[in-house]
């Protein structure tokens, strides 16, 4: 081979690599703050149909959820029919007789966005057609329907490489040309926080959630988890979260059977941990208490703070823990968590405490720097110049917002 020929082959190879890289991106402007929405799985599992989804979009508006920032209506597993002769995915015609485009148009007409679920393997977790080998076809199909969000699961993936499987779908979505938020769901098995910042907009950190405070629900070969086990599995992950790439603690179980206090704690914890907040209850018939929790503006403001820093555990006293989330303008959210079965009273003399966050580079000497605080649920007010004595209900939280004096 002549040198000239070698040189041109080299150029071609370099161009191919660079060309490949040019497509290797996700849509950058999405999920600058954690995504807010609703997903069908926790309540409906495989029982999804277009009427129910339409009603859920209506309820997101009429309940006031849209007004406070919820945006996505996500259809989880089981919307799929068969692939056609060319391999394009079809909807389940019985449950979605008007087709996905019409449903997306309806959701958009309400000022909301719509999401779908697929899987990196040949079949989804419920045994429907997965995207393996059809990634580009599926992304183009979703784009043509007007889909805004893709949750991508990890069942039936055999020995495929997670990083490349998720990057392939990311590239397919980018190539399809419609901004679709890419939500990685491989349960944290392959530590996506270490490799997915440029791949997805969020990644599940754990297996599935279960509506209980502190349980493991055993399904045989796998378990689902209550609020506290999921919280505890976030240890060490906060440094990986930030605008455009969040640790996803799973769709919420607010309104799905826990006590009101537990629901409030669950919601507050997911919010302060900067997790996506995806409701998983039936929005059409929420109790007033559930609605009040899901639409609580001050909690949502903590979750949606533009700094995009996940809370850190500041003080750990076993059953009593204090989390701190740095916010914009030098403010902080402080969450007192009582994991125990009995109410407790906690005393905190701020002046004797020091808070240092290596990730966001904040440090507070509470003897020197004073804050006014407000309890975001009860509206009680105070100052860090005075010792705090706070009652925290069993399985509950209190959340203060600290504002520099
Ligand atoms: C699981 C996933 C759930 C739900 C379900 C659908 O793997 O974690 O959130 O999507 O599959 O079959």
Boltz pocket constraint, residues with backbone or C-beta under 6 A from the ligand:
constraints:
  - pocket:
      binder: B
      contacts: [[A, 41], [A, 76], [A, 77], [A, 117], [A, 124], [A, 125], [A, 126], [A, 153], [A, 154], [A, 155], [A, 185], [A, 206], [A, 207], [A, 208]]
      max_distance: 6.0
